[in-house]
Amino acid sequence: MRSCFVLCFIVFSLQVSGKDAQKTHWRIWPFFQSVPKPDTLTLEHNLAMRPFITDTISVEAIKQLLGEGFQIFKTSIPNRFVAGQVDTLITIRKGRSYIRLYAVSKSEKLFYEQAEINDPLPVFKRSMCIGQTKSDIRKCLPELTGTKVIPDNILIMDANGMDYLFLSFAKDKLQKVVFQPYLD
């Protein structure tokens, strides 16, 4: 009950506290809808900014990261800030996992839009992988050393609270990792 109240308060606060908060609310609300909150441990760590082994954001880098057997899907999307400009969402999917990139049509830059990893793919820094136990993850994230009991949900955010990495466990094993970076 207390967790529900806290979540409602946060959402209400984001809705009424100005333009920047509304942008943040718009960006993180779908993320929070898809994950349970009652027993979430929150950590501040720069891993939330760059969770993948590759430092390059490109379709080629993500294809190499995922290995063989991926599929690529492209979707046109109107740019929210430039009237008449159409950008592209590029989803690179393998198994039950995907990494989605946002491609701005007027430049050659790509940005991470979102990622969800549900398969044991070796894509993360710190040697995290789906299927590892909480003890394995404790070794990957020394910040968990002082934590007596690791809950089933860990929310890792960068120092600015803009990029999020959510780890979800079931029966002591890592089941899903969701990456939600800031994208304006």
Biotite code that builds the C-alpha atoms (Angstrom):
import biotite.structure as struc

atoms = struc.array([
    struc.Atom([0.000, 0.000, 0.000], chain_id="A", res_id=1, res_name="MET", atom_name="CA", element="C"),
    struc.Atom([2.802, 2.393, 0.925], chain_id="A", res_id=2, res_name="ARG", atom_name="CA", element="C"),
    struc.Atom([4.612, 1.638, -2.375], chain_id="A", res_id=3, res_name="SER", atom_name="CA", element="C"),
    struc.Atom([1.446, 2.368, -4.333], chain_id="A", res_id=4, res_name="CYS", atom_name="CA", element="C"),
    struc.Atom([1.044, 5.703, -2.522], chain_id="A", res_id=5, res_name="PHE", atom_name="CA", element="C"),
    struc.Atom([4.679, 6.645, -3.192], chain_id="A", res_id=6, res_name="VAL", atom_name="CA", element="C"),
    struc.Atom([4.367, 5.756, -6.893], chain_id="A", res_id=7, res_name="LEU", atom_name="CA", element="C"),
    struc.Atom([1.127, 7.768, -7.207], chain_id="A", res_id=8, res_name="CYS", atom_name="CA", element="C"),
    struc.Atom([2.774, 10.731, -5.471], chain_id="A", res_id=9, res_name="PHE", atom_name="CA", element="C"),
    struc.Atom([5.774, 10.588, -7.821], chain_id="A", res_id=10, res_name="ILE", atom_name="CA", element="C"),
    struc.Atom([3.579, 10.409, -10.918], chain_id="A", res_id=11, res_name="VAL", atom_name="CA", element="C"),
    struc.Atom([1.390, 13.272, -9.642], chain_id="A", res_id=12, res_name="PHE", atom_name="CA", element="C"),
    struc.Atom([4.483, 15.352, -8.842], chain_id="A", res_id=13, res_name="SER", atom_name="CA", element="C"),
    struc.Atom([5.905, 14.785, -12.300], chain_id="A", res_id=14, res_name="LEU", atom_name="CA", element="C"),
    struc.Atom([2.630, 15.822, -13.914], chain_id="A", res_id=15, res_name="GLN", atom_name="CA", element="C"),
    struc.Atom([2.358, 19.138, -12.090], chain_id="A", res_id=16, res_name="VAL", atom_name="CA", element="C"),
    struc.Atom([5.936, 20.311, -11.680], chain_id="A", res_id=17, res_name="SER", atom_name="CA", element="C"),
    struc.Atom([6.658, 21.945, -15.013], chain_id="A", res_id=18, res_name="GLY", atom_name="CA", element="C"),
    struc.Atom([7.639, 21.375, -18.597], chain_id="A", res_id=19, res_name="LYS", atom_name="CA", element="C"),
    struc.Atom([10.864, 19.399, -17.952], chain_id="A", res_id=20, res_name="ASP", atom_name="CA", element="C"),
    struc.Atom([9.120, 17.111, -15.501], chain_id="A", res_id=21, res_name="ALA", atom_name="CA", element="C"),
    struc.Atom([6.351, 16.507, -18.029], chain_id="A", res_id=22, res_name="GLN", atom_name="CA", element="C"),
    struc.Atom([8.965, 15.442, -20.594], chain_id="A", res_id=23, res_name="LYS", atom_name="CA", element="C"),
    struc.Atom([10.443, 13.062, -18.028], chain_id="A", res_id=24, res_name="THR", atom_name="CA", element="C"),
    struc.Atom([6.973, 11.750, -17.134], chain_id="A", res_id=25, res_name="HIS", atom_name="CA", element="C"),
    struc.Atom([6.218, 11.103, -20.800], chain_id="A", res_id=26, res_name="TRP", atom_name="CA", element="C"),
    struc.Atom([9.506, 9.265, -21.207], chain_id="A", res_id=27, res_name="ARG", atom_name="CA", element="C"),
    struc.Atom([9.522, 7.023, -18.139], chain_id="A", res_id=28, res_name="ILE", atom_name="CA", element="C"),
    struc.Atom([5.815, 6.267, -17.640], chain_id="A", res_id=29, res_name="TRP", atom_name="CA", element="C"),
    struc.Atom([5.688, 3.312, -20.122], chain_id="A", res_id=30, res_name="PRO", atom_name="CA", element="C"),
    struc.Atom([8.827, 1.951, -18.451], chain_id="A", res_id=31, res_name="PHE", atom_name="CA", element="C"),
    struc.Atom([7.243, 2.023, -14.995], chain_id="A", res_id=32, res_name="PHE", atom_name="CA", element="C"),
    struc.Atom([3.984, 0.487, -16.248], chain_id="A", res_id=33, res_name="GLN", atom_name="CA", element="C"),
    struc.Atom([5.797, -2.670, -17.324], chain_id="A", res_id=34, res_name="SER", atom_name="CA", element="C"),
    struc.Atom([7.653, -3.446, -14.091], chain_id="A", res_id=35, res_name="VAL", atom_name="CA", element="C"),
    struc.Atom([6.542, -4.309, -10.559], chain_id="A", res_id=36, res_name="PRO", atom_name="CA", element="C"),
    struc.Atom([7.599, -1.831, -7.861], chain_id="A", res_id=37, res_name="LYS", atom_name="CA", element="C"),
    struc.Atom([6.980, -3.212, -4.355], chain_id="A", res_id=38, res_name="PRO", atom_name="CA", element="C"),
    struc.Atom([10.500, -4.496, -3.671], chain_id="A", res_id=39, res_name="ASP", atom_name="CA", element="C"),
    struc.Atom([12.768, -2.431, -5.895], chain_id="A", res_id=40, res_name="THR", atom_name="CA", element="C"),
    struc.Atom([16.313, -1.557, -4.909], chain_id="A", res_id=41, res_name="LEU", atom_name="CA", element="C"),
    struc.Atom([17.486, 1.710, -6.489], chain_id="A", res_id=42, res_name="THR", atom_name="CA", element="C"),
    struc.Atom([21.160, 2.320, -7.266], chain_id="A", res_id=43, res_name="LEU", atom_name="CA", element="C"),
    struc.Atom([22.935, 5.278, -8.793], chain_id="A", res_id=44, res_name="GLU", atom_name="CA", element="C"),
    struc.Atom([25.583, 4.110, -11.248], chain_id="A", res_id=45, res_name="HIS", atom_name="CA", element="C"),
    struc.Atom([26.999, 5.193, -14.613], chain_id="A", res_id=46, res_name="ASN", atom_name="CA", element="C"),
    struc.Atom([26.246, 1.708, -15.990], chain_id="A", res_id=47, res_name="LEU", atom_name="CA", element="C"),
    struc.Atom([22.760, 3.086, -16.697], chain_id="A", res_id=48, res_name="ALA", atom_name="CA", element="C"),
    struc.Atom([24.264, 5.466, -19.264], chain_id="A", res_id=49, res_name="MET", atom_name="CA", element="C"),
    struc.Atom([26.254, 2.882, -21.228], chain_id="A", res_id=50, res_name="ARG", atom_name="CA", element="C"),
    struc.Atom([25.190, -0.653, -20.344], chain_id="A", res_id=51, res_name="PRO", atom_name="CA", element="C"),
    struc.Atom([26.340, -2.377, -23.538], chain_id="A", res_id=52, res_name="PHE", atom_name="CA", element="C"),
    struc.Atom([29.812, -3.680, -24.356], chain_id="A", res_id=53, res_name="ILE", atom_name="CA", element="C"),
    struc.Atom([30.004, -1.443, -27.424], chain_id="A", res_id=54, res_name="THR", atom_name="CA", element="C"),
    struc.Atom([30.673, 2.270, -27.025], chain_id="A", res_id=55, res_name="ASP", atom_name="CA", element="C"),
    struc.Atom([29.560, 2.983, -30.589], chain_id="A", res_id=56, res_name="THR", atom_name="CA", element="C"),
    struc.Atom([25.890, 3.530, -31.319], chain_id="A", res_id=57, res_name="ILE", atom_name="CA", element="C"),
    struc.Atom([25.355, 2.205, -34.836], chain_id="A", res_id=58, res_name="SER", atom_name="CA", element="C"),
    struc.Atom([23.376, -0.527, -36.541], chain_id="A", res_id=59, res_name="VAL", atom_name="CA", element="C"),
    struc.Atom([26.635, -2.330, -37.380], chain_id="A", res_id=60, res_name="GLU", atom_name="CA", element="C"),
    struc.Atom([27.834, -2.220, -33.762], chain_id="A", res_id=61, res_name="ALA", atom_name="CA", element="C"),
    struc.Atom([24.519, -3.616, -32.500], chain_id="A", res_id=62, res_name="ILE", atom_name="CA", element="C"),
    struc.Atom([24.515, -6.351, -35.162], chain_id="A", res_id=63, res_name="LYS", atom_name="CA", element="C"),
    struc.Atom([28.009, -7.392, -34.038], chain_id="A", res_id=64, res_name="GLN", atom_name="CA", element="C"),
    struc.Atom([26.909, -7.235, -30.418], chain_id="A", res_id=65, res_name="LEU", atom_name="CA", element="C"),
    struc.Atom([23.917, -9.534, -31.010], chain_id="A", res_id=66, res_name="LEU", atom_name="CA", element="C"),
    struc.Atom([25.710, -11.934, -33.346], chain_id="A", res_id=67, res_name="GLY", atom_name="CA", element="C"),
    struc.Atom([23.946, -13.927, -36.044], chain_id="A", res_id=68, res_name="GLU", atom_name="CA", element="C"),
    struc.Atom([20.218, -14.560, -36.275], chain_id="A", res_id=69, res_name="GLY", atom_name="CA", element="C"),
    struc.Atom([18.934, -11.010, -35.788], chain_id="A", res_id=70, res_name="PHE", atom_name="CA", element="C"),
    struc.Atom([16.136, -9.244, -37.653], chain_id="A", res_id=71, res_name="GLN", atom_name="CA", element="C"),
    struc.Atom([15.937, -5.523, -38.445], chain_id="A", res_id=72, res_name="ILE", atom_name="CA", element="C"),
    struc.Atom([12.675, -3.582, -38.541], chain_id="A", res_id=73, res_name="PHE", atom_name="CA", element="C"),
    struc.Atom([12.355, 0.088, -39.505], chain_id="A", res_id=74, res_name="LYS", atom_name="CA", element="C"),
    struc.Atom([9.434, 2.349, -38.638], chain_id="A", res_id=75, res_name="THR", atom_name="CA", element="C"),
    struc.Atom([8.953, 5.948, -39.753], chain_id="A", res_id=76, res_name="SER", atom_name="CA", element="C"),
    struc.Atom([8.116, 8.383, -36.979], chain_id="A", res_id=77, res_name="ILE", atom_name="CA", element="C"),
    struc.Atom([7.408, 12.121, -37.148], chain_id="A", res_id=78, res_name="PRO", atom_name="CA", element="C"),
    struc.Atom([9.972, 14.301, -35.407], chain_id="A", res_id=79, res_name="ASN", atom_name="CA", element="C"),
    struc.Atom([8.358, 15.967, -32.370], chain_id="A", res_id=80, res_name="ARG", atom_name="CA", element="C"),
    struc.Atom([10.294, 19.204, -32.787], chain_id="A", res_id=81, res_name="PHE", atom_name="CA", element="C"),
    struc.Atom([10.653, 19.755, -36.548], chain_id="A", res_id=82, res_name="VAL", atom_name="CA", element="C"),
    struc.Atom([7.425, 19.933, -38.527], chain_id="A", res_id=83, res_name="ALA", atom_name="CA", element="C"),
    struc.Atom([7.471, 17.758, -41.637], chain_id="A", res_id=84, res_name="GLY", atom_name="CA", element="C"),
    struc.Atom([10.632, 15.872, -40.639], chain_id="A", res_id=85, res_name="GLN", atom_name="CA", element="C"),
    struc.Atom([10.301, 12.102, -40.520], chain_id="A", res_id=86, res_name="VAL", atom_name="CA", element="C"),
    struc.Atom([12.832, 10.111, -38.506], chain_id="A", res_id=87, res_name="ASP", atom_name="CA", element="C"),
    struc.Atom([13.259, 6.350, -38.166], chain_id="A", res_id=88, res_name="THR", atom_name="CA", element="C"),
    struc.Atom([13.041, 3.842, -35.336], chain_id="A", res_id=89, res_name="LEU", atom_name="CA", element="C"),
    struc.Atom([15.315, 0.888, -36.053], chain_id="A", res_id=90, res_name="ILE", atom_name="CA", element="C"),
    struc.Atom([14.580, -2.233, -34.030], chain_id="A", res_id=91, res_name="THR", atom_name="CA", element="C"),
    struc.Atom([17.196, -4.972, -34.064], chain_id="A", res_id=92, res_name="ILE", atom_name="CA", element="C"),
    struc.Atom([15.608, -8.127, -32.662], chain_id="A", res_id=93, res_name="ARG", atom_name="CA", element="C"),
    struc.Atom([17.096, -11.466, -31.714], chain_id="A", res_id=94, res_name="LYS", atom_name="CA", element="C"),
    struc.Atom([14.982, -14.120, -30.028], chain_id="A", res_id=95, res_name="GLY", atom_name="CA", element="C"),
    struc.Atom([12.830, -12.430, -27.390], chain_id="A", res_id=96, res_name="ARG", atom_name="CA", element="C"),
    struc.Atom([15.220, -9.474, -27.090], chain_id="A", res_id=97, res_name="SER", atom_name="CA", element="C"),
    struc.Atom([15.589, -6.185, -28.946], chain_id="A", res_id=98, res_name="TYR", atom_name="CA", element="C"),
    struc.Atom([17.594, -2.989, -29.077], chain_id="A", res_id=99, res_name="ILE", atom_name="CA", element="C"),
    struc.Atom([15.821, 0.000, -30.613], chain_id="A", res_id=100, res_name="ARG", atom_name="CA", element="C"),
    struc.Atom([17.695, 2.953, -32.111], chain_id="A", res_id=101, res_name="LEU", atom_name="CA", element="C"),
    struc.Atom([16.369, 6.377, -33.063], chain_id="A", res_id=102, res_name="TYR", atom_name="CA", element="C"),
    struc.Atom([17.773, 7.703, -36.340], chain_id="A", res_id=103, res_name="ALA", atom_name="CA", element="C"),
    struc.Atom([17.416, 11.419, -37.020], chain_id="A", res_id=104, res_name="VAL", atom_name="CA", element="C"),
    struc.Atom([16.838, 11.932, -40.745], chain_id="A", res_id=105, res_name="SER", atom_name="CA", element="C"),
    struc.Atom([18.682, 15.269, -40.978], chain_id="A", res_id=106, res_name="LYS", atom_name="CA", element="C"),
    struc.Atom([21.890, 13.894, -39.457], chain_id="A", res_id=107, res_name="SER", atom_name="CA", element="C"),
    struc.Atom([23.765, 10.649, -39.366], chain_id="A", res_id=108, res_name="GLU", atom_name="CA", element="C"),
    struc.Atom([23.456, 10.303, -35.581], chain_id="A", res_id=109, res_name="LYS", atom_name="CA", element="C"),
    struc.Atom([21.756, 7.382, -33.910], chain_id="A", res_id=110, res_name="LEU", atom_name="CA", element="C"),
    struc.Atom([20.569, 7.268, -30.325], chain_id="A", res_id=111, res_name="PHE", atom_name="CA", element="C"),
    struc.Atom([19.423, 4.418, -28.111], chain_id="A", res_id=112, res_name="TYR", atom_name="CA", element="C"),
    struc.Atom([15.654, 4.603, -27.784], chain_id="A", res_id=113, res_name="GLU", atom_name="CA", element="C"),
    struc.Atom([15.061, 1.488, -25.658], chain_id="A", res_id=114, res_name="GLN", atom_name="CA", element="C"),
    struc.Atom([16.245, -2.075, -25.201], chain_id="A", res_id=115, res_name="ALA", atom_name="CA", element="C"),
    struc.Atom([14.844, -5.177, -23.599], chain_id="A", res_id=116, res_name="GLU", atom_name="CA", element="C"),
    struc.Atom([17.025, -8.244, -23.182], chain_id="A", res_id=117, res_name="ILE", atom_name="CA", element="C"),
    struc.Atom([15.252, -11.500, -22.282], chain_id="A", res_id=118, res_name="ASN", atom_name="CA", element="C"),
    struc.Atom([17.766, -13.993, -23.694], chain_id="A", res_id=119, res_name="ASP", atom_name="CA", element="C"),
    struc.Atom([21.226, -14.995, -22.382], chain_id="A", res_id=120, res_name="PRO", atom_name="CA", element="C"),
    struc.Atom([23.103, -12.714, -24.762], chain_id="A", res_id=121, res_name="LEU", atom_name="CA", element="C"),
    struc.Atom([26.565, -11.475, -23.702], chain_id="A", res_id=122, res_name="PRO", atom_name="CA", element="C"),
    struc.Atom([25.804, -7.835, -24.481], chain_id="A", res_id=123, res_name="VAL", atom_name="CA", element="C"),
    struc.Atom([26.290, -6.046, -21.143], chain_id="A", res_id=124, res_name="PHE", atom_name="CA", element="C"),
    struc.Atom([29.332, -4.513, -19.533], chain_id="A", res_id=125, res_name="LYS", atom_name="CA", element="C"),
    struc.Atom([30.193, -6.002, -16.162], chain_id="A", res_id=126, res_name="ARG", atom_name="CA", element="C"),
    struc.Atom([29.528, -9.509, -17.598], chain_id="A", res_id=127, res_name="SER", atom_name="CA", element="C"),
    struc.Atom([25.832, -9.469, -16.708], chain_id="A", res_id=128, res_name="MET", atom_name="CA", element="C"),
    struc.Atom([23.746, -12.023, -18.554], chain_id="A", res_id=129, res_name="CYS", atom_name="CA", element="C"),
    struc.Atom([20.178, -13.294, -18.422], chain_id="A", res_id=130, res_name="ILE", atom_name="CA", element="C"),
    struc.Atom([19.991, -16.485, -16.356], chain_id="A", res_id=131, res_name="GLY", atom_name="CA", element="C"),
    struc.Atom([22.634, -15.456, -13.815], chain_id="A", res_id=132, res_name="GLN", atom_name="CA", element="C"),
    struc.Atom([21.807, -15.751, -10.127], chain_id="A", res_id=133, res_name="THR", atom_name="CA", element="C"),
    struc.Atom([21.564, -12.829, -7.737], chain_id="A", res_id=134, res_name="LYS", atom_name="CA", element="C"),
    struc.Atom([24.960, -13.902, -6.341], chain_id="A", res_id=135, res_name="SER", atom_name="CA", element="C"),
    struc.Atom([26.469, -13.665, -9.842], chain_id="A", res_id=136, res_name="ASP", atom_name="CA", element="C"),
    struc.Atom([24.991, -10.191, -10.293], chain_id="A", res_id=137, res_name="ILE", atom_name="CA", element="C"),
    struc.Atom([26.360, -9.158, -6.879], chain_id="A", res_id=138, res_name="ARG", atom_name="CA", element="C"),
    struc.Atom([29.837, -10.004, -8.262], chain_id="A", res_id=139, res_name="LYS", atom_name="CA", element="C"),
    struc.Atom([29.145, -7.958, -11.428], chain_id="A", res_id=140, res_name="CYS", atom_name="CA", element="C"),
    struc.Atom([27.931, -4.970, -9.405], chain_id="A", res_id=141, res_name="LEU", atom_name="CA", element="C"),
    struc.Atom([30.181, -4.432, -6.366], chain_id="A", res_id=142, res_name="PRO", atom_name="CA", element="C"),
    struc.Atom([27.718, -1.730, -5.256], chain_id="A", res_id=143, res_name="GLU", atom_name="CA", element="C"),
    struc.Atom([25.479, -4.597, -4.087], chain_id="A", res_id=144, res_name="LEU", atom_name="CA", element="C"),
    struc.Atom([28.125, -5.940, -1.685], chain_id="A", res_id=145, res_name="THR", atom_name="CA", element="C"),
    struc.Atom([26.595, -4.224, 1.359], chain_id="A", res_id=146, res_name="GLY", atom_name="CA", element="C"),
    struc.Atom([23.074, -5.346, 0.483], chain_id="A", res_id=147, res_name="THR", atom_name="CA", element="C"),
    struc.Atom([22.042, -8.293, 2.654], chain_id="A", res_id=148, res_name="LYS", atom_name="CA", element="C"),
    struc.Atom([19.091, -9.376, 0.521], chain_id="A", res_id=149, res_name="VAL", atom_name="CA", element="C"),
    struc.Atom([18.854, -8.543, -3.163], chain_id="A", res_id=150, res_name="ILE", atom_name="CA", element="C"),
    struc.Atom([15.210, -7.935, -4.121], chain_id="A", res_id=151, res_name="PRO", atom_name="CA", element="C"),
    struc.Atom([13.625, -9.185, -7.334], chain_id="A", res_id=152, res_name="ASP", atom_name="CA", element="C"),
    struc.Atom([13.846, -5.729, -8.910], chain_id="A", res_id=153, res_name="ASN", atom_name="CA", element="C"),
    struc.Atom([16.849, -3.443, -9.208], chain_id="A", res_id=154, res_name="ILE", atom_name="CA", element="C"),
    struc.Atom([16.581, -0.002, -10.764], chain_id="A", res_id=155, res_name="LEU", atom_name="CA", element="C"),
    struc.Atom([19.928, 1.496, -11.756], chain_id="A", res_id=156, res_name="ILE", atom_name="CA", element="C"),
    struc.Atom([19.923, 5.143, -12.788], chain_id="A", res_id=157, res_name="MET", atom_name="CA", element="C"),
    struc.Atom([22.613, 7.590, -13.780], chain_id="A", res_id=158, res_name="ASP", atom_name="CA", element="C"),
    struc.Atom([23.568, 10.500, -11.520], chain_id="A", res_id=159, res_name="ALA", atom_name="CA", element="C"),
    struc.Atom([21.085, 12.804, -13.273], chain_id="A", res_id=160, res_name="ASN", atom_name="CA", element="C"),
    struc.Atom([18.189, 10.341, -13.049], chain_id="A", res_id=161, res_name="GLY", atom_name="CA", element="C"),
    struc.Atom([17.813, 10.408, -16.823], chain_id="A", res_id=162, res_name="MET", atom_name="CA", element="C"),
    struc.Atom([18.954, 6.948, -17.957], chain_id="A", res_id=163, res_name="ASP", atom_name="CA", element="C"),
    struc.Atom([17.539, 3.794, -16.401], chain_id="A", res_id=164, res_name="TYR", atom_name="CA", element="C"),
    struc.Atom([18.543, 0.136, -16.377], chain_id="A", res_id=165, res_name="LEU", atom_name="CA", element="C"),
    struc.Atom([16.021, -2.187, -14.768], chain_id="A", res_id=166, res_name="PHE", atom_name="CA", element="C"),
    struc.Atom([16.976, -5.729, -13.699], chain_id="A", res_id=167, res_name="LEU", atom_name="CA", element="C"),
    struc.Atom([14.156, -8.159, -12.988], chain_id="A", res_id=168, res_name="SER", atom_name="CA", element="C"),
    struc.Atom([14.673, -11.495, -11.215], chain_id="A", res_id=169, res_name="PHE", atom_name="CA", element="C"),
    struc.Atom([12.434, -14.526, -10.752], chain_id="A", res_id=170, res_name="ALA", atom_name="CA", element="C"),
    struc.Atom([13.373, -17.510, -8.604], chain_id="A", res_id=171, res_name="LYS", atom_name="CA", element="C"),
    struc.Atom([16.826, -16.012, -7.938], chain_id="A", res_id=172, res_name="ASP", atom_name="CA", element="C"),
    struc.Atom([17.682, -15.735, -11.674], chain_id="A", res_id=173, res_name="LYS", atom_name="CA", element="C"),
    struc.Atom([17.953, -12.629, -13.836], chain_id="A", res_id=174, res_name="LEU", atom_name="CA", element="C"),
    struc.Atom([14.986, -12.801, -16.245], chain_id="A", res_id=175, res_name="GLN", atom_name="CA", element="C"),
    struc.Atom([14.913, -9.440, -17.975], chain_id="A", res_id=176, res_name="LYS", atom_name="CA", element="C"),
    struc.Atom([16.949, -6.255, -18.367], chain_id="A", res_id=177, res_name="VAL", atom_name="CA", element="C"),
    struc.Atom([15.246, -3.119, -19.675], chain_id="A", res_id=178, res_name="VAL", atom_name="CA", element="C"),
    struc.Atom([17.317, -0.125, -20.769], chain_id="A", res_id=179, res_name="PHE", atom_name="CA", element="C"),
    struc.Atom([15.495, 3.204, -20.976], chain_id="A", res_id=180, res_name="GLN", atom_name="CA", element="C"),
    struc.Atom([17.858, 6.046, -21.866], chain_id="A", res_id=181, res_name="PRO", atom_name="CA", element="C"),
    struc.Atom([16.924, 9.711, -21.978], chain_id="A", res_id=182, res_name="TYR", atom_name="CA", element="C"),
    struc.Atom([15.838, 10.684, -25.470], chain_id="A", res_id=183, res_name="LEU", atom_name="CA", element="C"),
    struc.Atom([14.346, 14.083, -26.165], chain_id="A", res_id=184, res_name="ASP", atom_name="CA", element="C"),
])
